[in-house]
Amino acid sequence: MPPKIVIKLENVWKVYRMGGVNVPALRGLDLDIRQGEFVAIMGPSGSGKSTCMNMVGCLDTPTKGSIFLDGQDISRMSESDLAQIRGRKIGFIFQQFNLIPTLTALENVMLPMVFQNTNEEERFDRGRKLLRLVELEDRAEHKPGELSGGQQQRVAIARSLSNDPSVILADEPTGNLDTKTGAKVMDFLAKIHREEKKTIIMVTHDEHVADHADRVEFLKDGAIAKTKVNIGKKKPWHARKHLGMDERG
């Protein structure tokens, strides 16, 4: 029996009003993501990648269509309800790292737990465990300005796991890093996927980065134009089974 679908987009449209003109960013997007999958989203500028990510991350709501997270329709929820879901179920990794410069690495990792009212002892224990996971426990008391770009992104990966979310969203996680450092960051993201069993959705423009995913969804004009399953990557058995083929166009 295949793993359950944790994210489902059904006929999702997002239309922005610009200068009196309707501009569709998503056009009837359909997408299923199963528990434990690592999915990359690619496409040219304006294809709808960021809008898709915002929908899944509870940062925006669709103009039309439905979005389900763990079977719950989030497409018509209030902002306060969406904020609660974001805090509990979704971890974010950004291209710009988005660390608080005045806080140490450990304090940055613990911050999301503060918003969920986790007790202090648990915050410290989990924060150190997560820094150990990304091999930065010895940098726990360093502030972002004292860390390299790759180290900052590894702190951000640890932070994304702080509330033990079911889904990790990574937006161009290697976009501000050189090739060698980016490759190391992707190794850590793959480790998180493998050891922590997280569902990961990643937007990237880099085909080499996308090779780490189980499958790649190519967006064009707000809809999926092609799906590619990464042959040669050790992937969950269902990744090919539920598509029924290695690639569809």
N, C-alpha and C positions, 0 to 999 in steps of 0.2 A: 504493500500500500504506500503510495507516494506521500511525502510530507504535505501538510496542509498549506493552503494558500494564505499567506499572512498579509499581503497587499494586493488589492484588486482595483483597477481603474476600469470603469465601464462607460464608454462613450463620453469621455471627459472633454469638454470644450472650455477654453478660457479666452474670452474676448475683452480686449482693452479698448477704451474710448480715447482716441488721440486726435486732437484738433477737429473734433466733429466727425471723425471717421472711425468705424469699428475695425480693429486690427486683431484678428484671431491668432493667438499664440499656440493654442492646442486645438486640434480639429478632430474630435471624435476618437480620442486616444483610448485604446484598450490595452491593458497590461496586467499580467498575473505574475506575482513573485512568490515563490514557495519558501517555507521555513528553511533556513540554512543555506540559501543560494547566495552567490556572489555575482551580481549583475552590473555590468558596465553600460552606461548610456553615452552614445556618441552622436555627432551630427554637426553640421556647419552652424556658424553663428546665425541666430534667429530661428533655429529649427525647433525650439521649444524645450531644450534640455533643462535649463534653469527653472522654467515654469513648471515642468514635470516634477522636478526635485522639490519645489516649494509646495506643490500639492501634497506629495507624499509626506513631507515634513510638517504638515499642519501649519504652514506659514501663509497659506492662501487658500481660498475656496474656489471651486469651479463655477463658471457661468451656467453650465449644464452638465449633467452626468453625475455619477456616483463614485465615491472613493471609500473603500473598505479597508480598515486596519484591524487585524485579528477579528474579522467578522462584524466589526462595528462601523456603521456608516458615519464617516467624519465630515462628509461634504456639506452638511447643513448645521454643524455645531457652532455654538457661540465662541467668541475669541477666548473667553475664560476657560471653557471646556477644552478647547484646542491646546491652550497653554499647559493645562494639567497633563494632557496626553503627551505633549512634547517632552515635558519634564520626566515622565515615567517610562515612556516606551521608545523614545528616539534619541540617539546620540549623534552629534554633528561634528564633522571634521571639515575645516574650511581651508581654502587656498592661502589665506592671509594669517593662518594660525589662530588669530583672535584671542590670544592670551592677555591677561591683565598685567601690564608691565610692572606694577607696584607689588604684585604678589609673587611668592616663590613658586617653583614648579609644583610642590606638594599642595600649596594653597590653591593654585589654579585647578588642580585635579579634584580637590575636595569641594570646590565652589558649587557645582550642581547639587551636591548632597546637602549643602546648607539650605538651598531653596526647597528641598524635599523634607526638611526638618529631621534629618538623620542625626543621631546623637554623636557627640564629639569623638568619643572613643572609637566608634565604628568608622567615622570619617577618616581618622588618622590611620587606622588599620587597613582599610580598603585603599586609601590613597597610596600608601607605601607599597601595598601589594601590586597595584596597577603600575606604579613606577618601576617596580621590579620586573614586571611583565615586559615592559619596553626597554629594559636594561638601563634605567636612569635613576635608580635608587640613590646612587652616590651624588646625584645632582638635585636632590630634593629641596635643598635650601637655596638653590641658585634662582635668581630672577631671570625672566626671558632674555634681557639684554646681555646676560652672562652665558647664554647658550647659543650654539650654532643653529642655523635654520632647520637642519635635520633633527636636532635635539628638540627644538621647539615643536616641530610637527609630531614628534613621538610623545611629547607631553600632551599635545592636543588629542592624540589617539587615546592615551590613558584617560584623559578627561571625558572623552565621549563614552567611556565604559563605566563612569562613576556610579550611575544609578542602575546599572545592570539592564540596559534597554534591550528590547528584542530586535531592534533595527538600527543599523548604523548608516548614516548618509554622509558620503564623502564627496565634497565638491572640489574637483581639480586638486586632489591632495598633494600632488607633486609639482603643481604649476609654478611655484616660487623656488624650486630647488634645482640644482644641477643634476645631470643624468645619474651620476654615481650615488649621490645622496638620495635622490628620488627612488632609485632601485632599492636602497636599504629601507626606506620608509615603506615601500610596497611589500618588502619581505615581512615587516612587522604587521602590516595590515593582513597579509595572507596568514600569518601566525594567529592573529586574533580570530580570523574566520575559522581556522582549523581547530584551535584549542578552546576558544570560547563559544564556538558553534553559533556565531552571530549571522544574521541576515544582513548583507552589505549591498548597498546601492551606491554606485560611484559614477559621477560625471567626469569624463576626461576627453581631451582632444588627442591624447597620445596612444597610438595603437599598441606600443610595447607595454604601457601601463594596463591597457584593457586586456592584454593577454593573461593577466592574473585572474580574470573573472571566469566564471563557469560559462557565461554567455554574454553576448554583446547585442544590445538593441540600438539600431541605427535610426535616428529620427530625421525626418525631413518634412518641412511645412507643417509641423505640429502633429504628425502621426508617425507610426512605425513603418519604415520603408523596407527594412530587412532585419532578420535575426540571425546571428552567427553563434554557433556553439563552438567553444574553443577545443578543438581536437588536441589531444596530447596533454591537456591539463587534467589532473586527477580531480574529477568532479563528482557530485552526487549522482547516483545512477538515474535519478528522475530528470536531470537537466536535459538529456537527449530524449528520454522516453516521452515526456509530456509534450515536447515539440513534434516528435514523430520523425525527425530528420536532422541532419547535421546543419543544414542552412536552408532558410527559405527566403525568397525574394519577393 
